[in-house]
Amino acid sequence: MSVFMGGWVYNGGAVGLLREGHIHITDKPPGNKELLKDWFKNLPAGWEEPDAAYGTYVSSNAVAFIKGDKVWVTDWESPRLLSSFFPNLPKAWASGGIKGAWIYGDSGGVGLWRGNEVHITNKNPGNTTLITEFFPNLPAGWDAADTAYGNYGSGMTGFIKGNQVWVTDWPKPKLLGDQWPDLPSDWKQ
């Protein structure tokens, strides 16, 4: 089974999901799947399979991608170093390894997930919190989910693990195909 690398919520409420260099947008025709480089024509070379993705603020409707030690936003000309874009980033995180990212509520910060820790970019420099402490209702075993995504409008964070999705205000995970019935069939497995 392949791994989801990110997700984001557009200002209209549709969700963009990223997997193996392809994206699916939930309000497009059933089963839609496009190459990331075809959807974002200005995608830098070598960024076809980023490590993480997140939606930026609703006002811009841009999407940000993280790959190794760099971040690129769809309305930028070129990638920037993580450490310069997120100056409060823990030093060890500047080399990469981030597997999930989301807008952190209305704070102006971005939540980043690496290993079993979370860093909020506009909090104390270098801060980290165990993901199970940051999300105390995270279902057992979900600290090893594939990725996380955020919904700026609701303030909720979602996680994808295998063929399931869980959002922080849900009592339990759902099957991807139940949450998003129009996903490509091979993405529901």
C-alpha positions, 0 to 999 in steps of 0.5 A, a space after each residue: 500500500 502506498 502512503 499519503 504525503 499530505 492534504 489541504 482544505 481549499 476555501 470552498 471546503 474541498 480537500 486536496 490529497 497527495 499520494 505518490 506524486 498525484 493529487 485528488 480534489 474531493 469536489 472534482 469528478 469521481 475518481 479524479 487523479 492528476 499528476 502534481 506537476 500537471 496541477 501546479 504548472 510551476 512546481 519546481 523540478 524534483 518536487 513531484 513527490 514532496 514529504 508533506 503538503 499543507 494549505 496556506 491561509 484561506 485568503 491566498 488558497 495557495 498550497 505549501 510543499 515540504 521536501 527535505 530541508 526546503 519549503 515551496 509555496 505555489 505562489 513563490 518562484 522558488 523553494 526556500 530553506 525550512 530554517 529561514 522560512 520557519 526561524 523557530 524550527 528546532 535545529 535538528 528539524 532544519 535538515 528535514 524529516 517532516 511528514 505532516 503539516 497544517 495551519 495551526 488555528 488562527 495563530 498564524 503558525 504552522 504545525 509540523 510533525 516529525 517522528 513522534 513530535 509536533 512543532 508549532 512554528 510561531 511558539 517558543 523557539 525550538 519547542 516540541 511536544 509529543 504528538 500524543 500529548 499535543 493530540 491527547 485523543 489521538 487513537 492508539 497507533 495513530 502516532 505512526 499515521 502516514 500524514 496530517 492535514 489541517 482545516 483552517 476554517 474549522 481548526 481541526 486536524 486530520 490524519 490519514 493512516 493506511 485506508 483510514 482517516 481521523 479528524 480531531 473532533 471525531 470519536 473514531 477513524 473512518 474508512 477513506 472510501 466512506 469519508 470521500 466516496 469519490 476517491 480513486 478506487 486504488 486510494 481507498 485500499 
